[in-house]
């Protein structure tokens, strides 16, 4: 909590509030303006003073990001499906010409079914595309060296392109004749 000497002057506080209010009203979307102001015209949030106990330490932002990323990977990989249905890790098919058994990673022709490796590889491609977007965002930071920004941009663009192309390849393997 700030002391009285740390509090801004009333003129500076009013200017900061006016700048925030003008930036809030910059949107021309009437639905957004309606959702922003209508509930608060008749509802007042309660004045609660909730504090965490001093023994509780908040996790670092990187820890939270890592947990969210791991959860995202588990969800898009179909971990829930894999736990419920218990599909095999990898499939196999017999070659009609030679009679040998070949492993297959993608369950062809079934959109609502998957092998475990198929889900994990698809989830990894989604993560690769997400990391590419993060690196492209880091590449626009003016406070970094030019070579670093260029490296981030090149890695980000390549990661997004590779993730997109591999995901399209996975879809074409999964559903033959799709998007041809």
N, C-alpha and C positions, 0 to 999 in steps of 0.2 A: 504494500500500500504506500502511496506517495505521501510525503510530508507536505505541509502547507507551502513550503518554499519551492517544492518540485512541481506544484500544480501550475499549469499554464495560466497566463493572464486571461481575463474574460474576453478581451478583444481577439486574442489568438485562438481561443477555444471556439468562439463564434465563427471566425474565418474558416477554421478546420471543419466545423460542422456544416457550414454553407458549401464548402468544396465537396464534402462527402455527399450532401444532399443533391447537389447539381450533378455529380457523377452517377448517383442512383437514378436520377430522372432522365438520363441520356437515352434510355431504351424507348423505342417507339412501339413496342409490342403491347397492345392493350391488355392482353391476358396476363402478361407478367406484371404490369402495373396493378391490375385488379387483384392478382394473388398476393402482391406485396403489401397493399394498403387495406384491402377490404377486411381481412380477419382482425387486424389491429384497430379498426375503427370502433369495434364493440368489445373486443377481448383485451384484457390487460395481463401481461405475464406476471406471475407472482414474484415478489422480491425475496428470493432465497439466498442464503449465504452458505452454500455448500463448500466444504473444504475437504481435501484429502487428508487422511492421517499423516503425520510426519514420518511414519515408518514406511509408507508406500512410496516407492520410487517409480516414476513414469518411465516406460521403455523409451529407448532412443528412436528417432524417426526411422533410422535404417532397420531397426528390429521390426518395427511395425510394417514397413515396406516389405521386408523379407517374408513375414508371416502372411501378409496379403497376397504376395506373389506366389507363395507356396499353395495357398488356398485356391487361387485362380488356376494354377497348374493342375491341381487335383480335380477341380470342377470341370475344366475344359477337356481333360484327359479321359473323363468318363469313369473316374474312380468309384463313384456310387454305383454305376452300372456294373463295373467289374466285381464289386463286393456282392451285389445282389444276385447277378446271373452266374458268376464264376465261369467266364469263358476261358478257353485254353489260351496260353500265352502266345502261341503261334499255331497256325493251321498247316495242313499238308494236303497235297493232291497227287494223284498218280498220273504220270506221263503215259498217255495211251500208246505212244510209239515204242518206247523202251521199257515201260513197266516200272521205272524207278520212281521213288517217292520224292517229290520236291516240296520244300517248305514254302508256305505263302504267308505273307505278313498281313495282307488286307483281305477281309472277308468280302468277296466280290458279290455284287447284286443285292446286298442287304444294307440299306441305309440305316436301319435301326438296330444293327448288330455290329460287334467289333471284336477283334482279338485284343489282348492286353497290350501287345507291342504296338498295334495300330493306334490305339488311344494315346499311348505315351509319345509316340512320334508326332502325332498331330498336335498334341498339347505343347510339345517342344517347339514346333513351328510357330504356334501362336505366341509363345513366349519370345521367340526370336524376333518376330515382328514387333512385339511390344517393346523389347529392348532397342530395336532399331528406331522406333519413335522417340524413346527417351534420349538416345544418343543424338538424334537430329535436333531435339530440343536443347540439348547441351551445346550443340554446335552454333547456336545463335547468340550465345553469351559473349558480349563485347569485351569482357574483362579477361578472357583467355587469350593465349597466344594464337596467332594466325595458324600455325602448323597444327596446334592441338584442335582448333575448331575444324580445320580441314580434315583431320583424321577422324574426328567424331562424325562429321557429315558423311564422309565416305563409308565408314563402318555402318552408320545408321541407314543410309540409302541401300547399301548392299544387303544388310540384314532384312530390310523390308522387302526388297525385290526377291531375295532367296526364299523368304518365308511365303510370299505370295505364289511364286512359281511352284514351290514344293507342295503347297496346299492344293493348288489346282491340279498338279500331278496326282496327288492322293485321291482327289475327287474323281479324276478320270480313271484311275485304277479301280476305285470303289464302284463307280457307275460307268460301265463301258458305253461309249457312244455319247456321253454327256458333254455338251458344249463343243461339239465338233463342227 
